C-alpha cells in the first residue's frame, strides 16, 4: 500500500514525533507507515484521515492503483 503521509506531514511542518503524538502512536510507527514497512490498521487509518481532515482514499492507495495512475 502506498501513502501520502510524509507529504501531508511536511506540508504542515510536523515532525514524525508531532504526528505520532496526535495519533497516540510511536514515532517509529509513523516512520514504518511512511516508508511502507507497515500498513496501519483500519482504525488507525481512520484516525490518520481525521487528523488530516481528508478521506482515507486521498491518503492511502493500493500499490496496483498507484502504479496505474503513474
Secondary structure as GFF3:
##gff-version 3
##sequence-region A 1 70
A	DSSP	beta_strand	2	3	.	.	.	ID=ss1
A	DSSP	alpha_helix	5	11	.	.	.	ID=ss2
A	DSSP	alpha_helix	16	23	.	.	.	ID=ss3
A	DSSP	alpha_helix	27	34	.	.	.	ID=ss4
A	DSSP	alpha_helix	42	52	.	.	.	ID=ss5
A	DSSP	three_ten_helix	56	58	.	.	.	ID=ss6
A	DSSP	beta_strand	60	61	.	.	.	ID=ss7
A	DSSP	alpha_helix	63	69	.	.	.	ID=ss8
###
